[in-house]
């Protein structure tokens, strides 16, 4: 485990939202703009394309149906942790730490620092 710098001036948190925004790359670019040098971006994203339980699979099936008929107005992206790595490392971020936790579905936690 890495020690997080205590002198960090700005931290941006994004919990359980990158898989729901219309343009996640645009969001990542904006976060990059907002952060100062050595600022941290900390994210947790459900990785619904990775391993998941039968219950979570059934829930995703229901969400898909509800999205198609307009009950749920947002698209839910089904990322793998590798997709999150690719999305976030498109800007000049340095990986500080990441961890994938499985509790019915994979949640991917990542901490990156602006170069």
Buried (B, 14 or more C-beta within 10 A) or exposed (E): EEEEEEEBEBEBEBEEEBBBBEEBEEBBEEBBEEBEEBBBBBBBBBBBBBEBEEEBEEBBEEBEEEBEEEEBEEEBBBBBBEBBBEBBBEBEBEEBBBEBEEEBBBBBBBBBBBE
